[in-house]
Amino acid sequence: MRPPSPPATPISLDDIRAAQERIRGLAVETPLKPAYALSDLVGCPVRLKLETAQPTGAFKLRGAANAVLSLPEDARQRGVITMSSGNHGQALAYVAGQLGIPSVICVSEQVPQAKVDGIRRRGAEVVIAGPDQDVATERALHLAAERGLSFISPFDEASVIAGQGTIALEILEQAPSVDTLIVPLSGGGLISGIGVAARALRPNIRLIGVSQQLGPAMHDSIRAGGIVEVEEEPSLADALQGGLPEPNRYTFALCRDLIDEIVLLSEEEIAEAMVWALLHERQVLEGGGAVGIGALLSGRLAPHVGDEIAVVLSGDNLDPRRLVHLAQELDEI
């Protein structure tokens, strides 16, 4: 187990509000849709935050846009690089393409081909580097130094966290009575940004993180009291896979201090959530995007009496044939 790095300057509500202004024109304000079928099932109002409506199909566009636009002009023009499980890579490639700057995305061999293809379509150089995200991270950092590129972390970057936090600003403006936020949890950039903004505006709001049971890095690290290594296994929630690279400057401490509860889902529960979202809420979701729905469907998260819930649907980047196959396996179609 590695101890966390000393706390850095925290991200503030002002940082997140500044990010909201900075990313206008690249990221969009996404709908907060009532989930009637899910509300009936769990017995309280549930709304779905449709980050699938972003131009790249996932929330990652917010953080990538804020990070790139926060760079000094000379660094921005030299280009950017990252490691990604897919969605951050697509987001960074999209932003770089819009700004006319070079981008390089390092991915592991476990990243689905649909996401690799999406990155290439947006004009980035793709480097497939090794069996897991740790190796891909090492390759990205090496290339950054070799080529003079700016490395943009998928999650442990103040500007990325602030960009993701703009989701909470929108939710609480669209539905001020929401008192529970259910958020996919991987490296923690998304839930950290949402948590900072939401707690600044609504100190008593309940913050729930949801991960897959196979290698939940942040969950295991918080439970251990320091960052631990996890085995990266294939999962339907591929966007949530990967460890917490050293050093971790922000997300471990933020997640430890902000999250009220973490729910872990089995692969079957993730599949059921993906199919439910399609058949009952008319939403096409990748596994990582459906885990919030899965937390409610599975019964692993019990709503409090009188709760008003917002669930972040974080991404829709998957091969639709995979979703049809899952529905057939579950005898739903």
N, C-alpha and C positions, 0 to 999 in steps of 0.2 A: 504494500500500500504506500502511495506517495502522499505526503502532506500537501494540502493546498498551498498555492503561492500566497504571499501576504496580500491583504485586501488592497485593491487599487481604488482610485477615485471613483465613487459610484456614479452611475448614470442617473440623471435627474429628470423630473417632469419637464423642465425647460428644454433639456436636450431632445426629448421626444417631440415636444411641440415644434422645435426648430426643424427636426427631421421631417415632420408632416409638411411643412412649407417647402422644404428643400426637394422633396421627391414628387411634388405635384407635376404632372405631365409625363412621368415615367410609370409610377404606380397609380392605381385607381382606388377610389373609395368603393368598397365592396358591399353588397347587400347583406342585411341581417334578416333572414327569412323565417317566418314562423314554421315550426315543424309540427304540424297538426297530428300526424300519426304517432310520432314519438311522445308528444305531450300527452296524448290520450293513454299511451302505454304506461308512462311513469307517474302520471297524476299531477303534473305541474307544468306551467308554460316553459317550453323549450324553443329557443331560436338558434338558427344555424348561420354562422358567419362564413360567407361563401368566398374564401380566399381563392377558390378555383376560378373566380372571375378575373383574376389578374391576367395580364397579357401572356405570362409564361405558365399560367395554370397553378400557381402556388404562391404562398405568402413570401417566399424568399426574395421576391423582387423588391420588397420594401427595404430590407436590410442591405441588399447589394447596391441599390440605387443610392442610399444614404452614404454608404461607405465610399463608393467611387466619387460621388460629388463632394465629399469631404476632403479628398486628397488635394494636395497642392497641384497646380496646373502642370508643372513639369513632370511630376511623378505620374499623374494621370495619363499624360501623352506617351510616356514610356510603355505603359500597358499594365495589366493586372493578371494575377494568377491565383488559383485556389485549388483546394481539394474538395471533392463533393461526392455525395451519394446520388446526385442527379439534379435535384431542384435548385440548389444554390448555384450549381454550374450553369444551368440554363438561364437563371436570372442574371448572373454576372455576364454571360455571353450576350444576352439581350441588351443589357445596359451598355456594355462596351460597343456593341454594334450601333446603338442609337447615338452614341457619342463619337463614333469613328476612331476608336482606340483598339489596340491589340488585346486579346485575352487568351489565356491558356488554362485549361481545366484538366486536373489530374483526377482520375477515377480508379477505383479498384475493379478487379475482375467480377465482383458481385453486383455491380451496378447494372440494372436491366437495360437491354439493348434499346428499348424505346426511349429511355432517358439519354443514353449516349447519342442516339440519332438526333434527339431534340437539341442537344448541345451543339452538335456539328451543323445542324440547319441554321443555327443562329450565328454561325461564322467563327466560332472559337476553334483553336487548336486543341485536340483531345489527346491526352497522354494516358494510356492504360498502364497502371503501375502497381503490379503485385496483387496479392490475394485479399488484402483488407485495407481499411481506411488509414491505418497507422502507416503502412508502407506508402500509400498514396500521398499522405501528408509530408512524409520525409522527402519524397520526390519533388513535390511542389515547392517546399522550402529551398531545396537545392537549386532548382531551376530559377526561383526568384532571385537568389543571390548571383547565380551565373549570368542571368540576362538583365538584371537591374529592374525587375518587375515588382510591383507592390502586391504582397500577399494579402488577400482578403479572407479572413477566417469565416467559415460557414456559420459560426455562432459566438466564438469568444473574442469579440471585437466590440468596443464601445459603440461605434457608429452603426454596426449591424444590429446590436441589441436595441439601440434607440429607434432604428427604422422599424423593427418588428413591433415595438411598443405602440406605434401609431394605430395598430389594430384595436387596442383597448380604448384609445381616444374615440374612435369611431363607434365602437359598441356602446359605450356609455353615453354618447350623444344620440345614437339611434334608439336606445332603450335604457333610459336612466334608472329604471327599476330593477334591472338585472342585478342579482346578488351572488351568483355562482358562475364562475368561468371554468370551462373544461377545455384543456389545451394539450395537444400532442407534446410529448417530452422526449427529446433525444439529447443533444449536447447542451440544451437549455437556453439558447439564444431567444427563441420565440417566447417561452413562458417567463423568462427573466424580464424582457422588455414589457410584455403585457402586465406582469406583476408590479413592476415599478410604477407604471402609469396608473394602473387600476387602484393600487393601494394609496397612491398620492391623492387620488380623487375620491375614493371610497375606502377608507381604512379597514372596514370590517368585511369587505368582499371576500368570498371563499374562492380559493385558487386550487384547482385540481389538475395534476399532471397525469398523462396516460402514456404508457410505454408497452412494448412487447415483452413477453416473458423471456425471450431468447436474448441474453446479453443486454439487459437494461443498464447501461453504464452509469447514468446519473442516479438512478434509484439505488444501485448497489454501492456507489460511492458515498451518498448521503448516509446510508445505513451503516457503513463502515467508519464514517467520520473522516474520511480522506479519499483521494482519488484512487480507484482500483482498476486493474486491467480486466477486461471481459473478453470472452471468446466470441468472435463475430460469426454467427451462424445464419444461414439463409432464412429469411423471414418475409412474409407478405408485407410487413411494415418495413421495407428496405430503407425508406427515407429516415427511419429512426435508429438505424444500426450504427455501430462504430463506438470507439472509446473516446476518452477525454484526453487529448494530447497535452503533454507537458510543455511549458507551464500553463496552468489555467489561471487566468487573471481575474475573471469576472463571474462566469456562470455557476461554478460550483457554490460559491458563497451566496450568490443571489438566490439560487434554487433552494439551498438549504434553509435560508432565512425567510423566503416568501411563500413556498408551497405548503399548503395545508395537508394534502394527501396525495399519494401516488398510487395509481391503479395499474396493475399489470395484466395483460390479456394474452390468452393462448392463441395459437394460430387459427384454431377453429372459431374462436370468438371474433377474431379480426375478419375472417372470411364471412361470417354471418353478418357482421356490421356492414361490410362492403355491399353485400347482396341486399340487405334491408334498405340501405340508403338508395339503391337503384330502384327497388320495387315499390317502396313506400314513400320516399321523399324525392324521387326523381333526380338523384344526385349520383354522378359517376365519380367515384373516389378511389384513389390508390389506398393501400393498406394503412399507411401512416396518416392519411387524411381522414380515415374512418374510425380511428380508435376512440375518439370522444363519444361517438354514437355507440360504439361497442361497450364502453364503460357503463352506459345506462342500460343497454339491451341485456347485458350479461348479468345484471344485478350486483355486480361488484361495487358499484357506487350507488348508495341509497340517498335519493334526494331528501332534503329536510322539508318538513311541512311548510308550505308557503313559499318555497324556493321559486325563483325565476332564473332560468339557466340559459347561458349562451355557450354554444359548442363551436369551437373553431375547426372548420373543415379546411385542412391546410393545403391539400393538393389533389390534382386529378390526373397526374402524369403516369398513366399505365396503358398497356396494350388492352383495348376493350375486349379482345377475345379472351384474355385472362379472366375478366369479370364474368363473361358469359359461361366460361368453363366452370368457375366457382359456383355459379347459380345452378348449373346442371348437376354438379356434384352434390349440392345440398337439396336437390329435387325441388327447386323453386321455379324452374321453367322446364 
